[in-house]
């Protein structure tokens, strides 16, 4: 730890020694004096009086264009940005930031909190916290799933869709920067709680298993620790094939036997699937507190703490089918899955403002635990067998992040210093799978499901996986106004990410003499000590060829940019970023004798990434923008690691491809923005992206299971149009109960088209074979994965201007999008999100002399389900399709 601490300290000391200027686009002396914000009669301009600056912390500091009077960041920024303030986040009624961002133009939320920008996958999106990168606890994602961030810890959320050189080069679709709360305006203590449920899960039948005593809290009590015999095996450096079956054998001086390990892996509390007669309602609790005190002559010190916990249930009744190369049905399964998700988080923020200097020390803890129980039954049409499979699993994901940000002003000179350390952990101990087979024959057990542990007529497997990722980051941004309306900016950034991923799968192996009648026992009895010992059941480690991988990504970057307003109403923001990166993935030797794996990756690349945005205001209230840039997208670690990973959300397996390479993007955008009055506005934009070597997911089916991997397509283009409207109507003239009301209309629409280009002779790289014809995986002209042609959001918000009272109707629509490429001539796998309608009611109350807020929510009112399928235009087969219920919730918070 001392070495790591010295590394960060050295970074910060190095950054302070740099003399190039950084990114603050608005200096104190460049902000118009107070008189300019007043009308001729000396009163404050109402537009300025109503607007409150959202707290935004990004690389380089302020985002306001030099010389602009208007302080609205959406209008005043030199780039295309959307900013959700605390008030705007609250209007959506969403409990997490992913849900709130799903209402922003061109953004969509997929899976468990992954925010996509303009239909591009999460690899093309960049997530920052206070301007610093975050590691992800999710193996399949480069960025953190944003549904783990409660809205209570976020002061603002900025989405920038045009690239500028002060941001990292992995900027394909946009950047999402979350700024945490720092110095509160006044002391407060808020306590809240809520309950919720949905029509498909709450008080209906579900599945679970006992687990441990503390499961409800999201922590294990030690039950899921590796048992002693298994830990001894891990420490021995031997392979399972080197371990004797039982004590009667003696070779290799093995400290443990297979029987010892197998007997300790049969804990009934982790195996025995149970039916829940009534799945309980969801609940949540939260506490936020903050205060500030005056320090020094002109300083203010603030402390903010937030903490919350939620316990939610979800049951899915999934139709899961697989098809053959001739588009005939291979298997047809019904999966009942119950998830119990416990999310706990805490944040401690310390903010200091001294004169024009601001310091922000943020410490964040998030723990996201999923307890899953699954029961599947279906038909294997190739063997005419019936299959019954059960799975129990426990997934712990944890993020710890500590950051220090200093935004300093020395007269004309602005200096931003940032440093941070973050660590994520994901542990998935005891992922059990039991498969029973009924052969439907006339034999003695032809009508019974049996499991003889031979991987032909049934199997049993248990998986232990562990992932740890550490991220050190640091940087400096310096800015200086060389002359009026010309600000020179430069900076340096360093990130060092290291990941260790280990997955060990063990198959229980019975001899051919294992009786069919014993195979009819339920799973916990099938792995009973007596059965294992009497029938000589051993273990096979299926992952011993590549059980663990170490991955790393080191990036050093420097940039320079200018912000210049040569004439009033015309500004130029232009710069270039240089990034040098080394990305590696290598097998880790866990056995005494190395396995000789070749599943390694070494990518060493340097890039010059230019970006320029011109903003022109030809007439008052009309702004025109044009942007051009080059950016990159690197392969994610999970996409490179040649190691099988099971995703509990989609019920499919993934395997990486060590031969992936970087994608390079060329981006163009033009935009017109018309500001009606205050914050009312209408904008329309067109964008175009050319992508070299985009990384795409493709799927194949084997043994009734879907396996997804990744490959570089030759090239792709993406283009589209988006429109955004924000308009408020004062209802005072209607009188009566509407006299103090206003109606807010917020609507946006994005139309996007994309095409993959595959020409004869194009190749791609697949491990371990190498060169593969690109046409084997990709069809010329098909869209990129994750891209919807149409995205639309509408918010109608009726609110009282004298008190907290708000009625909000939210409508969201996303058209079909590809989730994975089909192979061997099969159609792509497609998801159809469709139309969802939500309603949120917020009401301020006076309880016990304190302010309180009551919130009632109805989500997915019309019960739009999840549809994921393959179709050839005539026949359709369901890959991951299930009903999604209407969710009802009520919460109450009190602020003292």
VEXROPA-61389 format. One line per 5 residues: for each residue x, y, z of C-alpha. Coordinates in steps of 0.25 Angstrom, whole numbers. Example, Ala and Ser with C-alpha at 12.3 -4.5 7.8 and 13.67 -1.06 7.14 Angstrom:
BEGIN
49,-18,31 | 55,-4,29
# end
This chain:
BEGIN
0,0,0 | 12,9,3 | 16,7,-12 | 3,11,-17 | 2,23,-8
16,27,-13 | 11,25,-28 | -1,35,-26 | 7,45,-18 | 18,45,-30
7,47,-40 | 1,59,-33 | 15,65,-30 | 18,63,-45 | 5,69,-49
8,82,-41 | 21,84,-48 | 15,85,-62 | 14,99,-67 | 5,98,-79
-9,104,-77 | -22,96,-74 | -37,96,-77 | -44,107,-69 | -52,113,-80
-58,124,-71 | -49,133,-62 | -54,141,-51 | -49,154,-58 | -56,150,-71
-70,148,-64 | -78,160,-67 | -79,169,-54 | -91,169,-46 | -97,181,-53
-98,173,-66 | -107,163,-60 | -117,174,-56 | -128,181,-64 | -128,196,-67
-136,199,-54 | -126,192,-46 | -133,179,-42 | -128,166,-45 | -131,159,-58
-142,149,-55 | -136,139,-64 | -122,140,-57 | -129,140,-43 | -137,127,-46
-125,120,-51 | -116,113,-41 | -102,108,-45 | -101,93,-44 | -89,87,-37
-80,82,-48 | -66,76,-46 | -59,71,-59 | -45,71,-64 | -41,85,-66
-52,92,-57 | -62,101,-63 | -70,98,-76 | -75,112,-78 | -71,119,-91
-62,131,-90 | -70,144,-90 | -84,138,-90 | -93,145,-80 | -103,134,-79
-99,124,-69 | -108,112,-73 | -98,101,-76 | -106,95,-87 | -106,108,-95
-93,114,-90 | -84,102,-92 | -74,101,-104 | -78,87,-106 | -92,79,-107
-96,76,-93 | -108,72,-85 | -108,75,-70 | -117,69,-60 | -117,77,-48
-122,72,-34 | -136,78,-37 | -137,71,-51 | -132,58,-46 | -143,59,-35
-154,62,-45 | -152,48,-52 | -154,41,-39 | -144,31,-42 | -136,25,-30
-123,23,-37 | -115,31,-47 | -117,21,-59 | -132,23,-59 | -131,38,-59
-120,38,-70 | -130,29,-78 | -138,42,-80 | -127,50,-87 | -127,52,-102
-120,40,-109 | -118,32,-97 | -124,18,-94 | -122,9,-82 | -120,-6,-85
-119,-18,-76 | -115,-14,-61 | -112,1,-62 | -103,2,-74 | -105,15,-81
-103,15,-96 | -101,28,-104 | -107,29,-118 | -109,14,-119 | -95,11,-117
-91,0,-107 | -85,3,-93 | -71,2,-99 | -74,15,-106 | -78,22,-94
-69,28,-83 | -73,29,-69 | -66,39,-59 | -68,42,-45 | -63,57,-42
-55,56,-54 | -48,43,-51 | -50,29,-57 | -57,18,-49 | -54,3,-50
-65,-6,-52 | -69,-17,-43 | -77,-24,-55 | -68,-33,-63 | -75,-30,-76
-74,-15,-75 | -63,-5,-76 | -72,5,-69 | -79,4,-56 | -94,0,-57
-100,14,-53 | -112,8,-46 | -103,6,-34 | -102,21,-32 | -114,26,-24
-118,40,-28 | -116,45,-14 | -101,45,-15 | -101,52,-28 | -101,68,-29
-101,68,-44 | -100,59,-56 | -93,64,-69 | -94,57,-83 | -85,62,-93
-87,57,-107 | -76,64,-115 | -62,61,-112 | -52,71,-106 | -38,69,-103
-39,70,-88 | -46,57,-87 | -40,43,-89 | -39,38,-104 | -48,26,-101
-60,35,-105 | -68,28,-116 | -82,33,-113 | -81,42,-101 | -76,44,-87
-85,44,-74 | -79,51,-63 | -85,50,-49 | -82,61,-39 | -84,57,-24
-90,67,-14 | -79,75,-6 | -82,88,2 | -97,89,5 | -104,102,6
-109,99,20 | -109,88,30 | -119,77,28 | -122,63,32 | -132,55,23
-137,41,27 | -145,33,17 | -151,20,14 | -160,13,4 | -167,0,0
-170,-5,-14 | -175,-17,-22 | -178,-21,-36 | -190,-29,-41 | -181,-41,-46
-173,-43,-34 | -179,-38,-21 | -187,-47,-13 | -186,-58,-24 | -179,-71,-24
-164,-70,-25 | -151,-78,-23 | -139,-76,-13 | -130,-84,-4 | -126,-82,10
-111,-78,8 | -106,-71,21 | -112,-63,33 | -108,-50,27 | -112,-51,13
-124,-41,15 | -113,-30,18 | -105,-34,5 | -93,-40,13 | -89,-54,15
-86,-59,29 | -75,-68,25 | -84,-80,20 | -79,-77,5 | -64,-77,9
-56,-87,2 | -56,-100,10 | -43,-105,16 | -40,-116,7 | -43,-108,-6
-34,-97,0 | -23,-107,2 | -24,-111,-12 | -23,-97,-17 | -11,-95,-9
-4,-108,-13 | -1,-104,-28 | -6,-118,-32 | -16,-120,-43 | -28,-128,-40
-23,-140,-49 | -11,-140,-39 | -20,-142,-27 | -24,-156,-22 | -39,-160,-22
-39,-165,-8 | -29,-169,3 | -27,-183,-3 | -19,-176,-13 | -6,-170,-10
2,-162,-21 | 9,-149,-23 | 8,-147,-7 | -5,-139,-9 | -9,-133,4
-24,-135,1 | -33,-145,-7 | -44,-142,-18 | -54,-149,-8 | -50,-139,3
-52,-127,-6 | -65,-133,-12 | -71,-136,2 | -69,-121,6 | -75,-116,-6
-89,-121,-3 | -95,-111,7 | -110,-113,6 | -112,-98,10 | -106,-94,-3
-112,-105,-11 | -126,-108,-7 | -136,-100,-16 | -148,-95,-9 | -161,-89,-13
-166,-76,-7 | -181,-76,-6 | -181,-61,-5 | -169,-53,-10 | -168,-41,0
-170,-26,-4 | -157,-18,-7 | -152,-8,4 | -142,3,4 | -136,12,15
-127,24,14 | -120,35,22 | -114,48,17 | -107,58,26 | -99,71,23
-94,83,30 | -84,95,27 | -76,104,35 | -69,117,32 | -54,115,33
-42,125,31 | -46,139,26 | -54,135,14 | -55,120,14 | -66,110,16
-64,95,20 | -75,85,17 | -78,71,20 | -88,62,14 | -91,48,17
-101,39,10 | -105,25,12 | -115,15,8 | -120,1,6 | -130,-6,-2
-135,-20,-3 | -142,-23,-16 | -148,-36,-22 | -151,-39,-36 | -157,-52,-42
-156,-55,-57 | -163,-66,-65 | -154,-67,-77 | -156,-74,-90 | -143,-78,-95
-141,-85,-108 | -129,-89,-117 | -129,-92,-132 | -121,-100,-142 | -114,-95,-155
-126,-99,-163 | -135,-90,-154 | -142,-101,-147 | -144,-102,-132 | -133,-109,-125
-138,-107,-111 | -150,-100,-103 | -148,-97,-89 | -156,-90,-78 | -148,-83,-68
-153,-78,-54 | -143,-68,-48 | -144,-61,-35 | -134,-50,-32 | -132,-44,-18
-123,-31,-20 | -118,-24,-8 | -111,-11,-11 | -104,-3,0 | -96,10,-2
-90,21,6 | -83,34,2 | -75,43,11 | -71,56,4 | -63,68,10
-63,81,2 | -55,93,5 | -56,107,-2 | -46,117,1 | -47,130,-7
-47,125,-21 | -41,111,-18 | -49,99,-17 | -45,85,-11 | -53,73,-11
-50,60,-4 | -60,49,-8 | -60,35,-2 | -71,25,-8 | -75,11,-4
-84,3,-12 | -88,-12,-10 | -97,-19,-20 | -101,-33,-16 | -110,-42,-24
-116,-55,-19 | -121,-64,-30 | -129,-76,-31 | -133,-83,-44 | -141,-95,-49
-142,-98,-63 | -150,-109,-71 | -150,-112,-85 | -149,-121,-97 | -136,-125,-105
-142,-128,-119 | -129,-134,-124 | -129,-145,-114 | -144,-145,-111 | -140,-143,-96
-146,-135,-85 | -137,-126,-77 | -139,-121,-63 | -128,-111,-58 | -126,-104,-45
-116,-93,-42 | -113,-85,-29 | -103,-74,-28 | -98,-62,-20 | -91,-50,-27
-84,-40,-18 | -80,-27,-25 | -73,-16,-18 | -67,-2,-21 | -58,6,-12
-54,20,-18 | -46,31,-11 | -43,44,-19 | -37,57,-16 | -39,69,-26
-34,83,-24 | -39,94,-33 | -30,106,-31 | -30,120,-36 | -18,129,-35
-23,142,-42 | -23,139,-57 | -17,125,-55 | -26,113,-52 | -20,100,-48
-28,87,-46 | -22,75,-38 | -28,62,-38 | -24,49,-32 | -31,36,-28
-31,21,-24 | -42,12,-27 | -44,-3,-25 | -55,-12,-29 | -57,-27,-25
-67,-37,-31 | -68,-51,-24 | -77,-62,-28 | -75,-74,-19 | -83,-86,-20
-90,-85,-34 | -97,-98,-34 | -103,-104,-46 | -110,-118,-46 | -116,-124,-59
-126,-136,-59 | -130,-143,-71 | -142,-151,-75 | -141,-160,-87 | -156,-162,-89
-153,-177,-92 | -161,-189,-87 | -150,-193,-78 | -150,-194,-63 | -146,-179,-61
-151,-174,-74 | -162,-165,-68 | -153,-160,-57 | -142,-149,-57 | -129,-155,-53
-115,-149,-51 | -104,-160,-52 | -93,-149,-52 | -86,-154,-65 | -89,-141,-73
-98,-149,-83 | -110,-153,-74 | -109,-141,-64 | -97,-133,-58 | -94,-125,-46
-84,-114,-45 | -80,-103,-36 | -72,-90,-40 | -63,-81,-31 | -60,-68,-38
-53,-56,-33 | -49,-42,-39 | -41,-31,-34 | -38,-18,-41 | -30,-6,-36
-29,7,-43 | -20,19,-39 | -22,32,-47 | -16,46,-46 | -16,58,-54
-14,73,-55 | -21,84,-64 | -16,98,-65 | -22,110,-72 | -18,124,-75
-25,135,-83 | -13,139,-92 | -22,151,-96 | -36,156,-96 | -45,144,-101
-34,135,-103 | -31,124,-93 | -20,114,-94 | -22,101,-87 | -13,88,-86
-13,76,-77 | -7,63,-73 | -14,50,-69 | -9,37,-64 | -17,24,-61
-12,10,-57 | -23,-1,-57 | -19,-15,-52 | -29,-26,-52 | -28,-41,-47
-39,-50,-51 | -40,-65,-47 | -50,-75,-50 | -50,-90,-45 | -61,-99,-49
-62,-113,-43 | -70,-124,-49 | -75,-136,-40 | -71,-149,-47 | -77,-162,-44
-73,-176,-50 | -81,-183,-60 | -86,-193,-49 | -94,-181,-43 | -108,-186,-41
-120,-179,-49 | -128,-180,-36 | -118,-172,-28 | -118,-162,-39 | -132,-159,-36
-129,-153,-22 | -130,-138,-21 | -117,-130,-22 | -114,-128,-7 | -116,-143,-5
-108,-147,-18 | -96,-140,-12 | -97,-145,2 | -85,-150,8 | -89,-165,8
-92,-165,-7 | -79,-158,-10 | -71,-168,-2 | -79,-181,-5 | -79,-178,-20
-65,-172,-22 | -70,-159,-28 | -58,-150,-31 | -56,-137,-38 | -51,-131,-51
-46,-117,-52 | -51,-112,-66 | -44,-99,-65 | -30,-104,-62 | -25,-100,-76
-27,-85,-73 | -32,-83,-59 | -27,-68,-56 | -23,-56,-64 | -16,-43,-61
-19,-31,-69 | -14,-17,-69 | -16,-4,-76 | -7,8,-74 | -10,21,-81
-2,34,-81 | -8,46,-88 | -5,60,-91 | -14,71,-98 | -14,85,-102
-26,93,-106 | -31,107,-108 | -44,114,-106 | -45,127,-114 | -56,137,-117
-50,145,-128 | -63,153,-130 | -75,154,-121 | -85,142,-124 | -74,133,-130
-65,124,-122 | -55,113,-125 | -51,102,-116 | -40,94,-122 | -29,84,-117
-22,71,-119 | -19,60,-109 | -8,50,-109 | -10,37,-103 | 0,26,-101
-6,13,-96 | -1,-1,-93 | -12,-12,-91 | -8,-26,-87 | -15,-39,-83
-7,-51,-79 | -10,-65,-73 | -6,-66,-58 | 1,-78,-54 | -7,-85,-42
-1,-99,-44 | 13,-103,-41 | 15,-108,-56 | 11,-97,-66 | 0,-101,-76
6,-93,-88 | -6,-85,-91 | -4,-75,-103 | -17,-67,-99 | -9,-54,-97
-11,-40,-102 | -2,-28,-104 | -7,-15,-110 | 3,-4,-110 | -3,8,-118
-1,23,-118 | -11,33,-124 | -13,48,-127 | -27,51,-125 | -31,65,-130
-45,72,-127 | -51,85,-131 | -64,91,-128 | -69,105,-134 | -81,112,-128
-88,123,-135 | -99,132,-130 | -104,139,-143 | -116,145,-136 | -120,146,-122
-125,133,-116 | -120,125,-128 | -108,116,-127 | -101,108,-138 | -90,98,-135
-81,89,-143 | -72,79,-137 | -61,69,-143 | -52,60,-135 | -45,46,-135
-46,37,-123 | -44,22,-120 | -50,10,-113 | -41,0,-107 | -45,-15,-105
-51,-18,-91 | -43,-27,-82 | -55,-37,-82 | -55,-37,-97 | -40,-41,-97
-39,-51,-86 | -41,-65,-92 | -49,-70,-80 | -63,-74,-79 | -72,-65,-72
-87,-67,-68 | -96,-55,-68 | -108,-57,-59 | -116,-46,-65 | -117,-51,-79
-114,-66,-76 | -103,-68,-86 | -88,-70,-86 | -77,-61,-91 | -63,-64,-95
-53,-54,-99 | -44,-53,-112 | -30,-49,-109 | -28,-45,-123 | -37,-32,-123
-31,-19,-126 | -35,-4,-124 | -46,3,-131 | -44,17,-137 | -55,27,-139
-56,39,-147 | -68,48,-142 | -76,60,-148 | -88,67,-143 | -95,80,-147
-106,86,-137 | -116,97,-137 | -121,102,-123 | -132,112,-121 | -135,118,-107
-149,123,-106 | -148,129,-92 | -141,125,-79 | -138,111,-80 | -148,108,-91
-141,103,-103 | -142,95,-116 | -130,88,-123 | -128,79,-135 | -115,72,-138
-109,63,-149 | -97,54,-146 | -89,44,-154 | -78,34,-149 | -68,26,-157
-63,14,-149 | -51,5,-153 | -51,-9,-146 | -63,-8,-138 | -64,-19,-127
-77,-27,-129 | -83,-38,-121 | -87,-51,-128 | -94,-64,-122 | -94,-78,-125
-102,-90,-119 | -96,-103,-113 | -103,-113,-104 | -115,-104,-102 | -106,-93,-97
-103,-79,-104 | -89,-75,-104 | -85,-61,-108 | -71,-56,-112 | -66,-44,-119
-59,-40,-132 | -55,-27,-140 | -64,-24,-152 | -56,-18,-163 | -63,-4,-162
-76,3,-159 | -83,16,-160 | -94,22,-151 | -102,34,-154 | -115,41,-149
-123,53,-145 | -128,57,-131 | -137,67,-126 | -140,73,-112 | -151,82,-107
-152,88,-93 | -164,97,-91 | -171,102,-79 | -185,108,-79 | -190,117,-68
-204,113,-64 | -207,125,-56 | -218,131,-65 | -226,118,-64 | -229,122,-49
-235,113,-39 | -226,102,-35 | -217,104,-47 | -213,118,-43 | -200,114,-36
-197,103,-46 | -188,102,-58 | -187,91,-68 | -173,86,-73 | -172,79,-86
-159,72,-88 | -158,63,-101 | -147,58,-109 | -145,48,-121 | -133,42,-127
-133,35,-141 | -121,26,-143 | -116,18,-155 | -103,9,-155 | -97,-1,-165
-86,-11,-163 | -78,-11,-176 | -72,-25,-180 | -65,-26,-194 | -60,-39,-201
-47,-43,-195 | -49,-36,-182 | -44,-44,-170 | -44,-43,-155 | -36,-50,-144
-42,-61,-135 | -35,-68,-125 | -28,-79,-126 | -30,-80,-141 | -26,-66,-145
-30,-61,-159 | -45,-63,-161 | -53,-58,-173 | -61,-46,-167 | -74,-51,-175
-74,-63,-166 | -78,-54,-155 | -84,-41,-161 | -94,-38,-172 | -91,-26,-180
-101,-15,-177 | -106,-20,-164 | -107,-10,-152 | -97,-9,-140 | -101,-17,-128
-109,-9,-117 | -114,2,-127 | -128,6,-128 | -134,13,-140 | -143,21,-131
-142,26,-117 | -152,36,-111 | -155,42,-98 | -167,51,-93 | -169,57,-79
-181,64,-76 | -179,71,-62 | -190,79,-55 | -184,86,-43 | -187,96,-33
-178,108,-32 | -182,112,-18 | -180,98,-11 | -174,84,-15 | -185,78,-22
-182,71,-35 | -189,61,-45 | -180,55,-55 | -184,46,-67 | -172,39,-73
-173,32,-87 | -161,25,-93 | -159,17,-106 | -148,10,-112 | -149,2,-125
-143,-12,-128 | -128,-13,-126 | -118,-25,-128 | -112,-31,-116 | -103,-41,-123
-99,-45,-137 | -104,-58,-142 | -94,-68,-148 | -94,-79,-158 | -104,-71,-166
-114,-70,-155 | -122,-56,-152 | -117,-47,-142 | -122,-47,-128 | -131,-35,-126
-137,-28,-114 | -150,-20,-115 | -151,-10,-103 | -164,-4,-108 | -172,7,-100
-172,9,-85 | -181,19,-78 | -178,23,-63 | -185,33,-54 | -178,40,-42
-185,48,-31 | -177,57,-21 | -183,65,-10 | -177,73,0 | -183,72,15
-181,78,28 | -178,67,38 | -175,69,53 | -170,83,49 | -161,78,38
-161,78,23 | -165,64,17 | -167,59,3 | -176,48,-1 | -174,41,-14
-183,31,-21 | -179,24,-33 | -185,15,-44 | -175,9,-53 | -177,1,-66
-192,4,-65 | -196,-4,-77 | -187,-16,-74 | -177,-16,-85 | -169,-29,-85
-155,-32,-89 | -154,-38,-103 | -141,-44,-109 | -143,-53,-121 | -138,-58,-134
-147,-57,-146 | -145,-60,-161 | -157,-52,-165 | -167,-64,-164 | -163,-72,-151
-159,-65,-138 | -152,-72,-127 | -151,-66,-113 | -137,-65,-107 | -139,-57,-94
-154,-53,-93 | -162,-51,-81 | -173,-42,-75 | -169,-30,-67 | -179,-25,-57
-185,-12,-53 | -177,-6,-41 | -184,2,-30 | -176,9,-19 | -177,19,-8
-166,26,-1 | -166,37,10 | -154,45,14 | -153,56,25 | -142,67,26
-139,73,39
# end
